[in-house]
Amino acid sequence: MIEIKQKNRVRDWTESLLASGRYSFALEEIVAAFPNMSTGSLRPALQRLRVKGKISPVFRGYYLIIPPQYSQMGILPPSMFMDQLMAHLGRWYYMGLLSAAGYHGASHQSPQETFVMTGFPVMRDTLDKGLRIKYTSKEEPSEKHLIKVKTEAGYLQVSSVPLTLFDIVRYHQKCGGLNRVATVIAELAESLQPGDFDDSLLLATKVSVIQRLGALFEALGLNNNADELYYRFSDLGLHMRSIPLNSAKPSSDSPVNKRWNVIMNTKIEPDI
């Protein structure tokens, strides 16, 4: 009878969190909630809830609570738990690359993965139960280049449009290549505002990334965006060296974008 009572108490505790709008919890939280139960005695109760599809582990010692509307999926969308997970891990983060582009309206090619940018040490990707979260480690950006997006479970941090543009160019291989990136650039360019490429963002971005974005703007006929980026870049007095658009391909006998000093060794064919 004691075991049944404990089992129900754990279930009731997770359901009370769900009723309060919480969709996840850490093992330390439930251990603190049941001081008279050891971690060893709690694990079987958690395992029973897992078998029943009531909870699902998503990271070491971190669990999702699965509400009825997601019971068939057996998992939650990352937008419903990422902010809480990263707070638990004590890491800065933002939704980036194609995930950020989707939040800004570039849904032409909806990604099957969720892209999360964070710091070091590197986090292992989550690939389980149809959940595909890909983590990219990089330098922490200024908060002024992040925005908060309201979700069903709270808020998410998402890269701004200009930071998203720089990121997808820098990590274009993670995004499916330069042609896919060009498609996203064409969609996001409509959301750019004068002054978006401010000095702090440009100084925090690799010069080669700025060059490639400028060359891609021009290849797509987005000359106004290219002009503004170039003028802001020139005002900072940064130096450009000759680089290929695609560093993974040979560049001999390829045309050169002289303004951006970029060897155009890849034909840009956006899907638009």
Secondary structure, 3 states (H helix, E strand, C coil): CHHHHHHHHHHHHHHHHHHCCCCEEEHHHHHHHCCCCCHHHHHHHHHHHHHCCCEEEEECCEEEECCHHHCCCCCCCHHHCHHHHHHHHCCCEEECHHHHHHHCCCCCCCCCCEEEEECCCCCCCEEECCEEEEEEECCCCCHHHEEEEEECCEEEEEECHHHHHHHHHHCCCCCCCHHHHHHHHHHHHHHCCCCCCCHHHHHCCCHHHHHHHHHHHHHCCCHHHHHHHHHHHHHCCCCCCCEECCCCCCCCCCCEECCCCEECCCCCCCCC
